[in-house]
Amino acid sequence: MEIKDTINEVDFSYLRREDFVNFLNENVAIVDDLQDLPESYDSVKVNAILILFCQEGKLQLDINANTFVVHKNDLLFCRPNIILNNYMITPDFKGRVLILSEELIQSMMHGSRNNWDMAFYVNKNPVLSISTEEADLMSQYCQMINAKIKREKKSYHYEVVYALISAVLYEIFAILSNSVTLSNDDMMRQGDILFKKFMDLLPEYVTKDRSVSFYSEKLCVTPKYLSVVCKSLTGKTALGWIHDYTTEVIRYKLKHSSHSIKEISESLNFPNLSFFGKYVRLHLGMSPTDYRKQIKQSVNVDRM
């Protein structure tokens, strides 16, 4: 089917205003009922990761002009900035949509190559059928997440929600590890293999070098070809992936490390503290010092 001319772009600031969305913060939201979805969502590009769990009935939709059908006990995964349209649901459809920021997923998958392998798999195979037992467990997780979001915010409110989401992700990874063969190069196209190898290199070398040419040389391709492959497969260039991974490492170190900002800068091989500060401002929207202050303030407020 053709992609419609009018595409509604949706992000967390947009979702915050929607009555049918249970909104936690700029990282997490959940939708309970798709039956009353407004017509404005007939063709959308969502700047978030979607995990749809079908509990009853059937849903059909187009993802970047490719048609997929989701049945009872199916999970549907959608990466950010893909176009969803022409959705149709049966009258008996029942399901939930978990909406997560890319930053949250990256922080939860931090440093695990195997998790990246599985994320790569679901990117290529967005519909996953699960057993009745696994579906029952997924339903319980969704109910707990939804209930916690709706409750009054008390101590450790966000930590509990994030822990539940982390549990959902690991349950999905467990299902994938038991039901599919990952990293089978014989079953992957050349571009897929290249992208996977690129993602394998990032955890090992991103603290040493952040140039596309460094990675393309290790992969024996040109920087342009690596970026074209990344863009075609994920919608993001090689440099974009490098920046995203670097930003997540910085975010993690600023939040969880007791090292000084200068020590963090040196550990990530930035030429000087000034350059590190500019990089953090560009990608986190504030200085390293202000980011740490914001984290401490957020923790203090949440524990009140």
N, C-alpha and C positions, 0 to 999 in steps of 0.2 A: 504493500500500500504506500501511497505517497505521504510525505510529511506535510502537514498543513502549513499555510503561509504564516498564520498568526500563532506564535508560540509564547506562552506565558512563562516567564522566568521566575522561579521560586527559590527563595533561600530562607534561612531561619528567621530573619527579621520580618519577612513576608508571612511565614507560618505563625509567628507570634500573634498576629491579628485575626487568625482564623478560629471561629468558634468550634469547629469540628476537630481541631487539633489539641491534644493534651501536651502542653509545652512546658519543658523543664527549664532549659536555658539554650544558649547558642550552640549546644552540642547534642542535645537529645530532645526528641519529640515522638509522640506515638499517635496513630490514628486508629480508632476503634471500629469505625463503620464507614465503608466506602459506598453504601447504597445511596446516600444523600450528597455525594460529592458534587460541588458546584460545576456548572458547565464550563467555567473558566479553566478547569483542570482537564479538559478534554484533550488538550495538547500542551504539554509542559516540558520545561527543562529545569530539573531540580539540582541545585548546588548542594547536594548531600548524598550520602549513601543510604539506599533503601533496602530493607529486608522485609519482604511481605510473606506472611504465613497464612496459607489458605486452610481454614478449619472445616468449611462446608462449601458445597457448590463448585462453581468454576468461573475463572476470569480469563479473558483474552485481551491482549494489548500488543501494540507495536513498540519495539525498542529500536530506535534508529532505523525505522522502516522494516525491521524484521519481526514477524509475528510469532508470539509465544502464547501457549495455553497453560494455565496453572490450574491444577485439580486439587481435590481434597488431600491434605497431608503433603502438599508441595511447599517448598520455599522458593521465593524469587529474589534474586540479588540484582541490584542496579547500582552501578558506579555513578559518581557525580557527573553532571553536565551532559548526560545522554538525553535524547528526546523521547518522551513517552506520549503516545497518543492512541486514538481509536480504541479506547478500552471499552469492554463490554463485560458485564457480570450477570450471572443468573440470579433470579429472584431469591433463591435460597442461599446466596453467597454469604459467607461469614468469614471474616479474617481481620488481621491486624497488620499495620505497617509501622515498623520501627524505623525512625529517621535519625541518622547519626551523622555528625560532622566527620569529614575526612581527617581532621586533626585528632579527634578522639580515637578513631580506629588506629591511626598510626602510632599514637602513644601506647595503646594497648597491645599492639603487635611489635613493639619496639625490640629490635635486635634478634628477632626470630626468623631465620631464613625459611624454615618449614612453613610457618604461617603465611609468609609471602607467597610460597609455592601454591598454597591452597587458595589464597586470594586471587592469584593469577588464574587458577583453574575455574573458579566461579565467574570470573570476568568473561571467560570464553564459554562457560556452560551455566547460564544464569538461573536455570530451573533445576531444583534438586528435590527428588522424591524421598521422603523419610518414612520410617515405619510408624505404626499406630502408637507403639510405646514411646518412640522419640517425639511424635507429634503431641502426645499427652504432656510430656515433660516441657516441650516448647510452649504449649498453651499455659502451663502453670507459671513459667518464667514471665510470659507476656502479661499475665494477670497481676503478678507481683510488681512488675515495673510500672504498669499503669496505675495500680493502687498507690504505690509509693509516690509517684509524680503528683497525684491528686491530693495527697495528704498535706497537712500543715508542715512547713519546713522547720525541722528541729535539728538537733546536733547530728552531724554526719549524714545529713539528708542526701547530699550529692554523692558522697562516697558510697552509700548503700546502693543508689541507682547505678552508679558506674560499676560496682561489683557485680550486680545482677546482669548488666549488659556484658561484662567480661565473661561471666558464666555462660551466657547465651552463645557468645562467639566461640568459646572453647568447646561447647557442646556441638556446635556446627563443625568445628575442626575435627572433633572426634568422629563424627559421622562421615566426614569426607575421608579421613585417614583409613577408615574401615571399609569404605564402599567404592572408592575410586583409586586408580593408580596415578600418582602424581609424578611429575618430572620425567615422564617417559618421552625422551627426545625423539624416538622413532615415530611417535604419534603427533608431533608438533611441527608446524611449518617453520621454515628458516627464520622468519621474522619473530615468531613466538619464542624460539630458542634463544635468539639474540637478546630479546627483552628480558627473558628470565635470567640469562647470564649477567646482564647489566644490573638487575635487581640483586643478584647474589654478590656482586662486587661492592655495592654501595655500603653495606654495613662494615666491610673490611677496610675500605679506603676513603670513605667520605671525610674522615677526620684528617686525612693527609693531603688530599687534592680534590678540588671541586670544579675542575675544568672538564668540559665534554671531551676534549681531545685526549685527556689522560685515559678515560674509560674506553674511548673508541680505539685507541692504540692497543690497549690490552685485549680488545675484542677483534682486532685486525680488520676494522672497517673505518670509513671516514666519519668525522664528526657529523656531517650533514646526513649521512645515511642512518646513523644511530638515532638522530633526532626525528627523522622522517618515520622510522619504524615505531618509535615510542609514541609519536603523535597519532599515527594511524591506528595503533592498538588501544591506546588509553586516552587520547584526547589531550595529552600533556607531553611537552617536549622533554628531551633528556635533561636539559638544564633545569627545567621545572621540577623533575623528579629529584635531582641533586639538591636543589634549594629546599624542597619539601623535607627530604630526609635530614639535611643539615639543620633545618629549623626545628625539627622534632628532637634531634639530639641536644640542641641548645636549650630548648624548652625543658627537656628532661633534666639536664644538668643544673639549670637554674633553679628548678623546683626541688630536686632531690639531693643535690650535691652540697656539701658544706664548703667546697672550694671557693676561693675568691673569684671575682669576675675576671681578673687578670689571669689566674690559673686556668680557668675554663677556656679563655681565649687562646692561651698557649697550647693547651691540650688538643684544640681543634685546628692548630696550625695556622691561625690568622697572623698576618704580618705584624700587626700591632694592635693595641687596645682600642685606638681610635677607629680603625677599620672594622673591628669586631662590633663596636658600638653602633656604627652606621649600618652594618649588616643586620643587626638585631632590630634596630628601629625600622628598617625597610620591611622586614618580614614578620615582626611581631607588633609593630605599630608603636613601640615605646622603647626606651633605653633598657639595658639589662638590669640596672638598679631599680627602675620603676616597675619592671616586670616582677622582680622578686618582692618588692613592696606590695604589689597587687595580690600576689599569691598569699602573703602573710595576712593581709587584710581580709581576703576571702575566707581563709581558714578560720580566722578569729570570729568573723561574722557567723559562719556556719556552725561554730561551736557554742554560740551564745544561747 
